[in-house]
């Protein structure tokens, strides 16, 4: 992952509400959660939630899938794992870890 990509993702998830959404979606696994369920769980107005979801989608941290009448938000684990790997890839490179 490039520095610019990591910075972009971090800028998009670096908001308390967006971080709550990401952490909630981590808990749901690969099945994701409907937009309505996220709204209820986090008590977020619909227009505000739409704004935050759009930011997360633009960072490729989540994707949305329609299943009949429901719109699901699903965490992009590959992208999130790449970000974590980028942040930790040089762990203890200058000193031994304890």
Secondary structure, DSSP 8 states (H G I E B T S, - for coil): --HHHHHHHHHHH-SHHHHHHHHHHHHHGGG-EEHHHHHHHHT--HHHHHHHHHHHHHTTSEEEEEETTEEEEEE-HHHHHHHHHHHHTTTTSSS---
